Amino acid sequence: MNLPDAPHVELSPMRLEQLKAFVVREAENRPRPARLASRRTRAVLATAALAGVVGGWQAVGLLSGAAPAGAAWSAVPRPLAAPDAEELARTCSARLPAGTTPGGTSTPVTPVLAERRGTSSAVLMGGADNAGVCLQGRNFWAAGRTEAPPLKAGQALDVQENGGNVTEGDAARYVYGRAGSAVTAVTVDTSDGRRVTATVKDGFFFAWWPSVADPTTVTAADATGEKVGSVRTPKIRH
């Protein structure tokens, strides 16, 4: 069933702070959600509707209760049209949670890649030491930010965030990270048998899918199709 687009609501800084305080109180009074064990995860904040959030997501919009992807989701992404990508990047820049590193404030992030899967769009914002992702559908909005250190010498692939919403009915898992200069394609195999094609651009990759399934293996290939890197990802306890 197609749902109408949710109305866009801009909240004042004071209202946002009130909502954050409410979320913190709610989180203290409910069981701790399952999370990916990651020292690099920062600024985790979930609304009551996203109590199953793991990893670096921060919910800054509203979920209607319908699955984010629906039947329209595609394992192979399409590029987002330039005007739509620019608009989504502007909104993402304003809504991403603040990012910090052990040494202080993270460097600024700028748009790196943007994709569309069915009726949902995503943009990845990258910087020298951190990255952020925003995911937007017909009836929901979510964002997250984590540290994203550069690749080490000889490293072709690094998974830097593996998380998402693991609440049944609203599930949306994602994975992103750095890719070496020789990498032109990245695929993600999941625990429910999906093979998801990631978007790869300017040293980053990103993919997401509409289920609670964990990514099991992330594989990078060069322009000839030869595998140049592979990472097995840990499971998240749901």
C-alpha positions as CSV (number, residue, x, y, z in Angstrom):
1,M,0.0,0.0,0.0
2,N,1.4,3.4,-0.9
3,L,1.5,5.9,1.9
4,P,1.4,9.6,1.4
5,D,4.6,11.6,2.1
6,A,4.9,12.7,5.7
7,P,4.7,16.5,6.1
8,H,8.0,18.2,6.7
9,V,8.3,19.8,10.1
10,E,11.1,22.0,11.2
11,L,11.7,22.0,14.9
12,S,13.2,24.9,16.8
13,P,16.5,24.3,18.7
14,M,14.7,24.6,22.0
15,R,12.1,21.9,20.9
16,L,14.9,19.7,19.7
17,E,16.6,19.9,23.1
18,Q,13.3,19.1,24.8
19,L,12.9,16.0,22.6
20,K,16.4,14.9,23.4
21,A,15.8,15.2,27.1
22,F,12.6,13.2,26.7
23,V,14.5,10.5,24.8
24,V,17.2,10.2,27.4
25,R,14.6,9.8,30.2
26,E,12.8,7.1,28.2
27,A,16.0,5.3,27.5
28,E,16.9,5.2,31.2
29,N,13.6,3.6,32.0
30,R,13.6,0.8,29.3
31,P,15.9,-2.2,28.7
32,R,19.1,-1.3,26.9
33,P,18.8,-2.0,23.2
34,A,21.1,-4.4,21.4
35,R,24.1,-2.6,19.9
36,L,27.0,-3.3,17.8
37,A,30.1,-3.3,20.1
38,S,32.1,-0.5,18.5
39,R,34.4,2.0,20.2
40,R,34.1,4.2,17.2
41,T,30.4,4.7,17.5
42,R,29.4,8.2,18.6
43,A,26.2,10.3,19.2
44,V,23.7,7.4,19.6
45,L,20.2,8.7,20.2
46,A,17.0,6.9,19.4
47,T,13.4,7.9,19.7
48,A,10.9,5.5,21.3
49,A,9.9,4.5,17.8
50,L,13.4,3.4,17.2
51,A,14.2,1.5,20.4
52,G,15.8,-1.2,18.4
53,V,18.5,1.1,16.9
54,V,22.1,-0.2,16.9
55,G,25.3,1.3,15.7
56,G,25.6,5.1,15.1
57,W,22.0,5.9,14.0
58,Q,20.3,8.9,15.4
59,A,16.6,9.3,14.7
60,V,15.7,12.9,13.9
61,G,12.5,12.3,12.1
62,L,9.3,10.2,12.6
63,L,8.5,6.7,11.7
64,S,4.9,5.9,10.7
65,G,5.2,2.2,11.5
66,A,5.4,1.1,7.9
67,A,8.6,-0.7,6.7
68,P,11.0,1.8,5.3
69,A,11.8,0.0,2.1
70,G,8.6,-2.0,1.2
71,A,8.4,-4.0,-2.0
72,A,10.1,-1.2,-3.9
73,W,13.5,-1.7,-2.4
74,S,16.2,-2.8,-4.8
75,A,19.5,-4.7,-4.1
76,V,21.1,-2.6,-6.9
77,P,21.0,1.1,-6.3
78,R,20.3,3.9,-8.8
79,P,22.2,7.2,-8.7
80,L,20.2,10.0,-7.1
81,A,19.5,12.9,-9.5
82,A,21.9,15.8,-8.9
83,P,19.2,18.3,-7.6
84,D,17.7,15.6,-5.2
85,A,21.2,14.7,-4.0
86,E,22.1,18.3,-3.3
87,E,18.9,18.9,-1.4
88,L,19.3,15.7,0.6
89,A,22.9,16.6,1.4
90,R,21.9,20.1,2.7
91,T,19.2,18.6,4.9
92,C,21.6,15.9,6.1
93,S,24.3,18.5,7.0
94,A,21.8,20.3,9.2
95,R,20.6,17.1,10.9
96,L,23.6,15.0,11.5
97,P,24.6,14.6,15.1
98,A,27.8,16.3,16.2
99,G,30.8,14.1,15.7
100,T,33.8,14.0,18.0
101,T,37.1,12.1,18.2
102,P,39.3,11.3,21.2
103,G,41.4,14.3,20.2
104,G,38.6,16.8,19.9
105,T,36.0,17.9,17.3
106,S,35.8,15.9,14.1
107,T,36.6,17.5,10.8
108,P,33.7,18.8,8.6
109,V,32.0,16.3,6.3
110,T,30.9,17.0,2.7
111,P,28.7,15.0,0.3
112,V,30.5,11.9,-1.1
113,L,27.8,9.7,-2.6
114,A,24.0,9.5,-3.0
115,E,21.8,6.7,-4.0
116,R,18.1,5.6,-4.4
117,R,16.6,2.2,-3.7
118,G,12.9,2.2,-4.6
119,T,11.3,5.1,-2.8
120,S,14.1,5.6,-0.3
121,S,17.2,7.8,-0.8
122,A,20.5,8.0,1.1
123,V,23.5,10.3,1.2
124,L,26.9,9.6,2.7
125,M,28.8,12.6,4.0
126,G,32.6,12.0,4.4
127,G,35.4,13.8,6.1
128,A,39.1,13.2,7.0
129,D,38.3,11.2,10.1
130,N,34.5,10.7,10.3
131,A,31.5,10.0,8.2
132,G,27.7,10.4,8.4
133,V,24.8,8.9,6.6
134,C,21.2,10.1,6.2
135,L,18.4,7.8,5.0
136,Q,15.1,9.3,3.8
137,G,11.9,7.4,2.8
138,R,8.3,8.4,2.2
139,N,7.5,8.3,5.9
140,F,10.7,8.3,7.8
141,W,14.0,10.0,8.3
142,A,17.1,8.7,10.1
143,A,20.7,9.8,10.4
144,G,24.0,8.6,12.0
145,R,27.6,9.6,12.3
146,T,30.7,7.7,13.3
147,E,34.5,8.0,13.3
148,A,36.0,6.9,9.9
149,P,39.7,6.8,10.0
150,P,41.7,6.6,6.7
151,L,42.7,3.2,5.4
152,K,46.1,1.8,6.5
153,A,48.8,1.2,4.0
154,G,47.9,-1.8,1.8
155,Q,44.3,-1.9,3.1
156,A,41.7,-2.2,0.4
157,L,38.5,-2.2,2.5
158,D,37.4,-1.2,6.0
159,V,33.9,-1.6,7.4
160,Q,33.5,1.4,9.7
161,E,29.8,1.1,10.7
162,N,27.4,-1.8,10.8
163,G,24.1,-1.1,12.4
164,G,20.6,0.2,11.8
165,N,17.1,-0.4,13.2
166,V,16.5,-4.0,14.2
167,T,12.9,-3.6,15.2
168,E,10.7,-6.0,13.3
169,G,8.4,-4.1,10.9
170,D,10.6,-1.1,10.8
171,A,13.9,-2.8,10.1
172,A,16.6,-1.2,8.1
173,R,20.2,-2.4,8.3
174,Y,23.2,-0.6,6.8
175,V,26.9,-0.8,6.4
176,Y,29.5,1.7,5.2
177,G,33.2,2.4,5.3
178,R,36.3,3.2,3.3
179,A,37.4,1.7,0.0
180,G,40.8,1.8,-1.6
181,S,41.6,3.6,-4.8
182,A,41.6,0.3,-6.8
183,V,38.1,-0.6,-5.6
184,T,35.4,-0.1,-8.1
185,A,32.7,-2.4,-6.7
186,V,31.6,-3.6,-3.3
187,T,29.0,-6.3,-2.5
188,V,27.4,-7.1,0.8
189,D,26.1,-10.6,1.7
190,T,23.6,-10.8,4.5
191,S,22.5,-13.5,6.9
192,D,19.1,-13.8,5.1
193,G,20.6,-14.6,1.8
194,R,20.6,-11.2,0.1
195,R,23.5,-9.9,-2.0
196,V,23.4,-6.1,-1.9
197,T,25.4,-4.0,-4.3
198,A,26.9,-1.0,-2.5
199,T,27.4,2.5,-4.0
200,V,31.1,3.2,-4.2
201,K,32.6,6.6,-4.8
202,D,35.6,8.7,-3.7
203,G,37.0,6.2,-1.3
204,F,33.7,5.3,0.5
205,F,31.1,2.6,0.1
206,F,27.5,2.4,1.4
207,A,24.6,-0.1,1.3
208,W,21.4,-0.8,3.2
209,W,18.5,-3.3,3.1
210,P,15.1,-3.6,4.7
211,S,15.5,-6.4,7.2
212,V,17.1,-7.3,10.6
213,A,19.6,-9.5,8.8
214,D,23.2,-9.0,9.6
215,P,25.8,-8.3,6.9
216,T,28.0,-11.4,6.9
217,T,30.7,-10.5,4.3
218,V,31.7,-7.3,2.6
219,T,33.7,-7.9,-0.6
220,A,35.6,-5.4,-2.7
221,A,36.6,-5.9,-6.4
222,D,38.7,-3.9,-8.9
223,A,37.8,-2.8,-12.4
224,T,38.6,-6.3,-13.8
225,G,36.2,-8.0,-11.3
226,E,39.0,-9.5,-9.3
227,K,38.5,-9.6,-5.5
228,V,40.9,-7.2,-3.8
229,G,39.5,-7.3,-0.2
230,S,37.0,-9.0,2.0
231,V,35.8,-8.3,5.6
232,R,33.6,-10.6,7.7
233,T,31.4,-8.5,9.9
234,P,30.2,-9.4,13.5
235,K,26.7,-10.2,14.2
236,I,24.5,-7.9,16.3
237,R,22.5,-9.5,19.1
238,H,18.9,-8.5,18.4
